[in-house]
C-alpha cells in the first residue's frame, strides 16, 4: 500500500530524514516511534505530500507522491489523516465538519454526505453531539470527530500523527479504542505514537527512528522482546519503566 524508498529531507543543511526505507502492506498496522525530533511526524507527512522531500521515492497505492504530475489533493482524499491538534473547523458544527469534504471533494449529495457522517458519528459514539461545535466538546471527543471525518472519505489508509499527545490522560483510551477497532477491521494504518501499549497490542510492526534515520524495523514481538539496536533498548527501558 505504501512504499518508502531511500527518502531524505533537508531544512537547509540539516537532514531531517536520512535515507529512510520501509513498507506498509494492505491491512497492516505500523507504529512509528522514537524520541522527540527523530523525524517521525515528518516521515508520515511526507507520505501524503504535506512535507516535500528532496531524495528518494514514496509510492502510495501505485501513485508516486513526489512526482510533479501527481495531483496531491486527489491523493490526500484517499488517505485519512488525523493530526495531534484535531484541526477541526471551529465555526462549523460537528456534522458540517464531516460533510464539507464529502460534498466539495467527492461530489456527494448533501443527503448522502449527512447520512455517511451520522453513521460514522454513531461508530465513534458521538451521535448526541452531531449539532454541537468543536469548542463544546472535550479533547477526546474532538479527536474522535477528527477520526470520523477522515473515515467519511472512505480512505484506503489512515495516517495518525501523535493522535493522543494533546489529550488529558483520561481521554486517551477513548481515542485508542476507536483506533483499535479500526485496526481489527483490517484498516491499513501508519501511526506515529508514544502509546507503547497500543503498539504492543495492535501493531504488526514497529519502526523505531532516531536522528532522522530508521534504526529498527521489526515485528512487534521482536521489537519489544529483543530490540537489536542499543538505541532502541535505551528508549524502551525509559518509556516502559515509567
GIPE-V387126 format. One record per backbone hydrogen bond with DSSP energy under -0.5 kcal/mol. CO is the residue of the C=O (numbers start at 1). NH is the residue of the N-H. If there is no record, write none. Layout:
BEGIN
CO,NH  CO,NH
END
This chain:
BEGIN
1,61  2,24  3,5  3,59  4,6  4,22  5,57  7,20  8,54  8,55  9,16  9,17  10,12  11,14  13,15  14,11  14,16  17,9  17,19  20,7  22,4  24,2  25,28  28,30  28,189  29,204  29,205  30,32  30,191  31,33  31,207  32,193  33,209  35,38  38,212  39,43  40,44  41,45  42,46  43,47  44,48  45,50  45,51  46,49  55,8  57,5  58,65  58,66  59,3  59,61  60,63  62,64  63,60  63,65  64,67  67,70  70,72  71,74  71,75  72,76  73,77  75,78  76,79  78,80  78,156  78,157  80,159  82,161  83,86  85,87  88,90  89,92  92,134  93,97  94,98  95,99  96,100  99,103  100,104  101,105  101,106  102,108  109,113  110,114  111,115  112,116  113,117  114,118  115,119  116,120  117,121  118,122  119,123  120,124  121,126  122,125  126,129  127,130  129,132  130,95  132,94  133,136  134,137  138,142  139,143  140,144  141,145  142,146  143,147  144,148  145,149  146,150  147,151  148,152  150,153  151,154  157,80  158,190  159,82  160,162  160,192  162,165  164,167  168,171  168,172  169,172  169,173  171,175  172,175  172,176  173,177  174,178  175,179  176,180  177,181  178,182  179,183  180,184  181,185  182,187  183,186  188,158  189,30  190,160  190,192  191,32  191,193  192,162  194,196  195,199  196,200  197,201  198,202  198,203  199,203  204,220  205,31  206,208  206,218  207,33  207,209  208,215  208,216  209,35  210,213  212,18  213,210  213,215  216,208  218,206  219,223  220,224  221,225  222,226  223,227  229,233  230,234  231,235  232,236  233,237  234,238  235,239  236,240
END
